[in-house]
Amino acid sequence: MKNSPLLEQVRFAIRVRHYSYRTEQTHIQRIKRFILFQNERSSNRHG
């Protein structure tokens, strides 16, 4: 998931706004956890 186009877009948007590196990392981690949570939740529904 490191080279995900979505995550690259998020990184770019954060950098354009001159947010701190730590803020960028926090947002990326939250998005990754959310995606993993949704995938897990979806797989639990189907069996």
C-alpha positions as CSV (number, residue, x, y, z in Angstrom):
1,M,0.0,0.0,0.0
2,K,3.0,2.2,0.2
3,N,2.8,3.3,-3.5
4,S,-1.0,3.7,-3.5
5,P,-2.2,6.5,-5.8
6,L,-4.6,7.6,-3.1
7,L,-1.8,7.9,-0.5
8,E,0.4,9.8,-3.0
9,Q,-2.5,12.3,-3.6
10,V,-2.9,12.7,0.1
11,R,0.9,13.3,0.6
12,F,0.9,15.8,-2.2
13,A,-2.2,17.7,-0.8
14,I,-0.6,17.9,2.6
15,R,2.8,19.1,1.3
16,V,1.1,21.8,-0.9
17,R,-0.5,23.1,2.3
18,H,2.9,23.1,4.1
19,Y,1.8,20.8,6.9
20,S,4.4,19.3,9.1
21,Y,6.0,15.9,8.3
22,R,4.5,14.4,11.5
23,T,1.0,15.6,10.4
24,E,1.5,13.9,7.0
25,Q,2.6,10.6,8.7
26,T,-0.4,10.7,11.0
27,H,-2.9,11.3,8.2
28,I,-1.4,8.5,6.1
29,Q,-1.5,6.0,9.1
30,R,-5.1,6.9,9.8
31,I,-6.1,6.3,6.2
32,K,-4.3,3.0,6.1
33,R,-6.0,1.8,9.3
34,F,-9.4,2.9,7.9
35,I,-8.8,1.0,4.7
36,L,-7.7,-2.1,6.5
37,F,-10.7,-1.8,8.9
38,Q,-13.1,-1.5,6.0
39,N,-11.6,-4.5,4.2
40,E,-11.8,-6.6,7.3
41,R,-15.4,-5.5,8.0
42,S,-16.3,-6.3,4.4
43,S,-14.8,-9.8,4.5
44,N,-16.6,-10.6,7.8
45,R,-19.9,-9.9,6.2
46,H,-19.3,-12.3,3.3
47,G,-18.3,-15.3,5.3
